[in-house]
Amino acid sequence: MEQLAPTFWQQKYANAETPWDIGYASTPIVQYFQNMDNKEASILIPGCGNAYEAKALAALGFTNITVVDIVPEVIEKFSAECSQHGWNVKAVCADFFTLTQTFDCIVEQTFFCALLPTQRLSYVQKMRQLLRSYGVLVGVLFNREFDKAGPPFGGSVAEYEPLFKTYFSSVQFSPCTNSIKPRMGAEVWMECS
Ligand SMILES: C[S@@+](CC[C@H](N)C(=O)[O-])C[C@H]1O[C@@H](n2cnc3c(N)ncnc32)[C@H](O)[C@@H]1O
């Protein structure tokens, strides 16, 4: 499968060219987990970058969080932060497509849009594989196109729905009313199980 080389992402971080990095956890994701009672649920955050969502979830009391990124430096930095602050998060440097463990919940935050559009079906298939039978994929997807060549690669609900329905029996995209200000109106909330 054709994909962007890990060095592509490594250089972006090394050169501090990370416009996707909002510097804090995405509001819709935090609000979703504020309403989740099962703090022992196993949660995966793939393409985590600086892993703000993981920090927020750890602060909410979730005890079984795994973050994955393909850039070693990003995972090393986050692991050091975890040790320093005593956050109970497993940080793994790996290619998402090679993961084998299964999870109760997987969180999407600017990972889908970072992959080549030709990888989208593989993404959906892999998500289904990594989720337990009752598991849920939640998060935000862009519902817009971008002028410049990606990443990020945009898209629309009309494209996403048939794609996710290939592997998920319940697919819900709803207007995201609690997006961060710069992304308001540009993303949708997704829940697939
Ligand atoms: C656009 S960034 C988003 C980072 C983070 N989610 C955020 O919102 O700040 C995409 C991230 O996915 C990582 N990534 C790209 N391809 C990957 C892959 N195949 N497996 C794991 N991580 C990957 C990149 O290194 C990068 O950190």
PDBQT file of the ligand as one rigid body, heavy atoms in Angstrom, charges set to zero:
ROOT
HETATM    1  C1  LIG A 201      -1.943  15.494  10.963  1.00  0.00    +0.000 C 
HETATM    2  S1  LIG A 201      -1.006  14.721  12.224  1.00  0.00    +0.000 S 
HETATM    3  C2  LIG A 201      -2.162  14.689  13.567  1.00  0.00    +0.000 C 
HETATM    4  C3  LIG A 201      -1.541  14.507  14.920  1.00  0.00    +0.000 C 
HETATM    5  C4  LIG A 201      -2.537  14.598  16.093  1.00  0.00    +0.000 C 
HETATM    6  N1  LIG A 201      -3.642  13.696  15.926  1.00  0.00    +0.000 N 
HETATM    7  C5  LIG A 201      -3.032  16.007  16.254  1.00  0.00    +0.000 C 
HETATM    8  O1  LIG A 201      -4.221  16.278  15.977  1.00  0.00    +0.000 OA
HETATM    9  O2  LIG A 201      -2.228  16.872  16.668  1.00  0.00    +0.000 OA
HETATM   10  C6  LIG A 201      -0.974  13.044  11.694  1.00  0.00    +0.000 C 
HETATM   11  C7  LIG A 201      -0.148  12.155  12.609  1.00  0.00    +0.000 C 
HETATM   12  O3  LIG A 201      -0.241  10.810  12.146  1.00  0.00    +0.000 OA
HETATM   13  C8  LIG A 201       1.052  10.206  12.221  1.00  0.00    +0.000 C 
HETATM   14  N2  LIG A 201       1.041   9.106  11.248  1.00  0.00    +0.000 N 
HETATM   15  C9  LIG A 201       0.987   9.205   9.900  1.00  0.00    +0.000 A 
HETATM   16  N3  LIG A 201       0.917   7.994   9.337  1.00  0.00    +0.000 NA
HETATM   17  C10 LIG A 201       0.895   7.100  10.362  1.00  0.00    +0.000 A 
HETATM   18  C11 LIG A 201       0.793   5.685  10.433  1.00  0.00    +0.000 A 
HETATM   19  N4  LIG A 201       0.698   4.929   9.329  1.00  0.00    +0.000 N 
HETATM   20  N5  LIG A 201       0.784   5.096  11.650  1.00  0.00    +0.000 NA
HETATM   21  C12 LIG A 201       0.875   5.848  12.781  1.00  0.00    +0.000 A 
HETATM   22  N6  LIG A 201       0.979   7.183  12.776  1.00  0.00    +0.000 NA
HETATM   23  C13 LIG A 201       0.982   7.812  11.580  1.00  0.00    +0.000 A 
HETATM   24  C14 LIG A 201       2.009  11.341  11.913  1.00  0.00    +0.000 C 
HETATM   25  O4  LIG A 201       3.303  11.109  12.378  1.00  0.00    +0.000 OA
HETATM   26  C15 LIG A 201       1.330  12.506  12.628  1.00  0.00    +0.000 C 
HETATM   27  O5  LIG A 201       1.753  12.625  13.961  1.00  0.00    +0.000 OA
ENDROOT
TORSDOF 0
